[in-house]
Amino acid sequence: MSRNILDELYDYDLFHLTEIEDMDGSYKAALDRLVKAEAELKKAFPDSADILDEYQTADIELHNLSNRNEFRKGFKVGAQLVLEMIKPIK
């Protein structure tokens, strides 16, 4: 896959943002629910750990591809707004 500036921005390769800002604690709460559900699934279905891992890997990949696409579209819309804003007023 060829890399461009939008990919670099999305992957934080330009700004190196490493922390998720969780102002109201909702990210931590969602992560805690996920960890708890995963532990319960592994306890209830110990023979299915490999399937769960494959599911999670595929789900993460799908979310990453979707998030990247939405980021790129949103960035392009923002650039189009800027271009519209710099046009002379008639």
N, C-alpha and C positions, 0 to 999 in steps of 0.2 A: 504494500500500500504506500503510495507516495504521500509525503507529509507536506502540509501547507500551514500557513500561519494560524488558521482556525483550529487545526489539529493540535498545534503547539499550545495555543491558548487553552483549549479544552483539557489537555493533559497536564496543564500547569507547568509546561516546560519553559514558558517565558517568565512566569512570575513566581514559580515555586511555592505556591500556596499549599501548605501541608496540613492545616487544621480545618476541621469543619466547625463553623461557628454555630453553637447550639444555645442561642440566647434564652429560650424558654424551656429547655430540657426535653423537647419533643423527640429529638434525634436519639438521645440516650434511652428514653422510654421505649421507642420503637426497637432499638437494638437489643434492649433487655428482653422484650417480648420475643424477638427472633431467637435469641440464644436459649431462652426457656423452652420455646416450641421445638427447637432442634434437639435439645436434650430429652424432651418427652418422646419425640419420635424415635430417637435412637434407643431409648429404654423400651418402648413398646414394640419396636421392630428391630431387634439387634442384628438380625440376618440381612437387613436391607440397607446397611450403612453405605455400601458401595453405590447402590442406586440413588440414595439421598445425595451423596457427594456429587454424582454425575448430574443429577437434577439441579443442584445448587450451582454447579459450574456452568451449565447451559443457561440457567436463569440469569446469572450474573453477566454472562457474555451478551445475552439478548438485551438486558437493561443497559449495558454499556453502549452497545450499538445504537439503541434507541435514544439514549441521552445525548450521544455525540451528534446524531442527526438533528435532534431538537435544538441543541446548542448552536449548530451551524445555521439552521434556519432562522433562529432568533437573532443571531449576530448579523445575518444578511438583512433582515428586516430593519434592524437598528441602523445599519449603514445606509439603507435606502431612505430612512427617515432623515438622516443627516443630509443626504444629497438633496432631498426635498426642501429642507430648511435653508440651505444656502442659495436657493434660487432667488433671483430678484423678485421683489414684491411688485406686482403690476397695478 
